Amino acid sequence: MAMKFDPFRELDRVAGALMERQDLKLMPMDLYRERDHYILNADLPGIDPGSVDIDVDGQLLTIRAERTLRSEEGVKWLTRERGSGSFLRQLNLGQGIDIDGISARYENGVLSVTIPVSEKAKPRKVQIETAQSSPVIEQSQETESVEA
């Protein structure tokens, strides 16, 4: 009896099993600076906004989210590729961030976090002072005539 072995199918099965066992999944994100603030956009499609939690502890920004898929009794799944579970992302903010000014918005499956730069870290002009070598003496308007 000949057995048909497909190594790619087996690899896919093993990879799928490993992915199922992961408790925390990463969320893809973009991060860029625009003028005086940073913008972080993280993809969280199908996430209930109420399950999203953003914490700042010192200089560590943590984003957590939970996706739960409904499971109905009597349903036989043909394929189930959408993952469920917890999502986590942590970023070290570094110095020069206004932690109290961080805000977030969730729209169309994208979480946008605005991270402002602190006033101390913003570029600024330095005023240059000049030293006066001697005080300016004003001449009086009166003219004295000198007779020769």
DAJOMO-V361555 format. One record per residue. N is the residue number from 1. RES is the residue in one small letter. PHI is phi in whole degrees, 0 to 359 (NA if undefined). OMEGA is omega in whole degrees, -180 to 180 (NA if undefined). NEAR is the number of other ideal C-beta (glycine too) atoms within 10 Angstrom. Layout:
# DAJOMO-V361555
n:N res:RES phi:PHI omega:OMEGA near:NEAR
n:N res:RES phi:PHI omega:OMEGA near:NEAR
This chain:
# DAJOMO-V361555
n:1 res:m phi:NA omega:-178 near:2
n:2 res:a phi:270 omega:178 near:4
n:3 res:m phi:254 omega:179 near:4
n:4 res:k phi:263 omega:-178 near:5
n:5 res:f phi:246 omega:178 near:7
n:6 res:d phi:248 omega:-177 near:9
n:7 res:p phi:296 omega:-180 near:7
n:8 res:f phi:290 omega:177 near:7
n:9 res:r phi:295 omega:179 near:10
n:10 res:e phi:294 omega:177 near:10
n:11 res:l phi:297 omega:178 near:10
n:12 res:d phi:297 omega:180 near:11
n:13 res:r phi:296 omega:-180 near:11
n:14 res:v phi:294 omega:179 near:10
n:15 res:a phi:298 omega:178 near:10
n:16 res:g phi:298 omega:178 near:11
n:17 res:a phi:296 omega:178 near:9
n:18 res:l phi:293 omega:180 near:9
n:19 res:m phi:296 omega:179 near:11
n:20 res:e phi:297 omega:-176 near:10
n:21 res:r phi:279 omega:179 near:7
n:22 res:q phi:289 omega:179 near:11
n:23 res:d phi:280 omega:-178 near:7
n:24 res:l phi:246 omega:180 near:10
n:25 res:k phi:246 omega:177 near:15
n:26 res:l phi:277 omega:175 near:10
n:27 res:m phi:252 omega:178 near:16
n:28 res:p phi:293 omega:-178 near:9
n:29 res:m phi:213 omega:172 near:16
n:30 res:d phi:238 omega:178 near:11
n:31 res:l phi:221 omega:179 near:12
n:32 res:y phi:212 omega:177 near:8
n:33 res:r phi:255 omega:177 near:10
n:34 res:e phi:228 omega:-177 near:8
n:35 res:r phi:53 omega:-173 near:7
n:36 res:d phi:258 omega:178 near:13
n:37 res:h phi:203 omega:175 near:15
n:38 res:y phi:259 omega:177 near:17
n:39 res:i phi:239 omega:176 near:13
n:40 res:l phi:246 omega:176 near:20
n:41 res:n phi:244 omega:-179 near:13
n:42 res:a phi:241 omega:178 near:23
n:43 res:d phi:280 omega:177 near:13
n:44 res:l phi:222 omega:-177 near:22
n:45 res:p phi:293 omega:177 near:10
n:46 res:g phi:76 omega:-179 near:11
n:47 res:i phi:269 omega:174 near:19
n:48 res:d phi:288 omega:-179 near:12
n:49 res:p phi:304 omega:179 near:12
n:50 res:g phi:290 omega:-180 near:8
n:51 res:s phi:269 omega:-179 near:14
n:52 res:v phi:277 omega:-179 near:17
n:53 res:d phi:228 omega:179 near:11
n:54 res:i phi:239 omega:180 near:16
n:55 res:d phi:235 omega:171 near:10
n:56 res:v phi:237 omega:178 near:15
n:57 res:d phi:235 omega:-174 near:9
n:58 res:g phi:67 omega:180 near:8
n:59 res:q phi:254 omega:-177 near:12
n:60 res:l phi:256 omega:176 near:11
n:61 res:l phi:263 omega:-179 near:20
n:62 res:t phi:239 omega:176 near:13
n:63 res:i phi:244 omega:176 near:21
n:64 res:r phi:236 omega:176 near:16
n:65 res:a phi:211 omega:-178 near:22
n:66 res:e phi:230 omega:174 near:15
n:67 res:r phi:244 omega:176 near:17
n:68 res:t phi:243 omega:177 near:11
n:69 res:l phi:262 omega:-179 near:11
n:70 res:r phi:290 omega:178 near:6
n:71 res:s phi:233 omega:-178 near:9
n:72 res:e phi:259 omega:179 near:5
n:73 res:e phi:290 omega:178 near:4
n:74 res:g phi:83 omega:-180 near:4
n:75 res:v phi:266 omega:175 near:8
n:76 res:k phi:252 omega:-177 near:4
n:77 res:w phi:286 omega:174 near:7
n:78 res:l phi:271 omega:173 near:5
n:79 res:t phi:207 omega:-180 near:5
n:80 res:r phi:217 omega:-175 near:9
n:81 res:e phi:257 omega:180 near:5
n:82 res:r phi:284 omega:-177 near:9
n:83 res:g phi:283 omega:174 near:13
n:84 res:s phi:232 omega:179 near:14
n:85 res:g phi:124 omega:-176 near:15
n:86 res:s phi:264 omega:176 near:13
n:87 res:f phi:243 omega:-177 near:21
n:88 res:l phi:217 omega:173 near:14
n:89 res:r phi:215 omega:178 near:21
n:90 res:q phi:234 omega:179 near:11
n:91 res:l phi:226 omega:173 near:17
n:92 res:n phi:273 omega:-175 near:8
n:93 res:l phi:284 omega:-179 near:16
n:94 res:g phi:74 omega:-178 near:8
n:95 res:q phi:272 omega:174 near:8
n:96 res:g phi:85 omega:-180 near:11
n:97 res:i phi:248 omega:175 near:19
n:98 res:d phi:273 omega:-174 near:17
n:99 res:i phi:298 omega:-179 near:14
n:100 res:d phi:291 omega:-178 near:8
n:101 res:g phi:266 omega:-179 near:12
n:102 res:i phi:293 omega:178 near:18
n:103 res:s phi:226 omega:-178 near:11
n:104 res:a phi:219 omega:179 near:15
n:105 res:r phi:214 omega:179 near:10
n:106 res:y phi:240 omega:-178 near:17
n:107 res:e phi:212 omega:177 near:8
n:108 res:n phi:53 omega:177 near:5
n:109 res:g phi:81 omega:179 near:11
n:110 res:v phi:239 omega:175 near:14
n:111 res:l phi:268 omega:178 near:23
n:112 res:s phi:248 omega:179 near:14
n:113 res:v phi:246 omega:178 near:21
n:114 res:t phi:259 omega:-176 near:14
n:115 res:i phi:240 omega:-177 near:21
n:116 res:p phi:283 omega:175 near:18
n:117 res:v phi:277 omega:-179 near:17
n:118 res:s phi:291 omega:-179 near:14
n:119 res:e phi:301 omega:-179 near:10
n:120 res:k phi:295 omega:-176 near:9
n:121 res:a phi:268 omega:-179 near:14
n:122 res:k phi:286 omega:176 near:12
n:123 res:p phi:297 omega:179 near:6
n:124 res:r phi:214 omega:176 near:8
n:125 res:k phi:273 omega:176 near:5
n:126 res:v phi:256 omega:180 near:5
n:127 res:q phi:285 omega:179 near:5
n:128 res:i phi:260 omega:177 near:5
n:129 res:e phi:261 omega:177 near:6
n:130 res:t phi:247 omega:178 near:5
n:131 res:a phi:272 omega:178 near:4
n:132 res:q phi:273 omega:-177 near:7
n:133 res:s phi:287 omega:177 near:5
n:134 res:s phi:207 omega:179 near:5
n:135 res:p phi:293 omega:180 near:6
n:136 res:v phi:280 omega:179 near:5
n:137 res:i phi:256 omega:180 near:5
n:138 res:e phi:275 omega:176 near:6
n:139 res:q phi:274 omega:-180 near:6
n:140 res:s phi:286 omega:-179 near:6
n:141 res:q phi:286 omega:-177 near:5
n:142 res:e phi:284 omega:177 near:5
n:143 res:t phi:247 omega:178 near:7
n:144 res:e phi:265 omega:177 near:5
n:145 res:s phi:265 omega:180 near:5
n:146 res:v phi:252 omega:-180 near:5
n:147 res:e phi:266 omega:180 near:3
n:148 res:a phi:258 omega:NA near:3
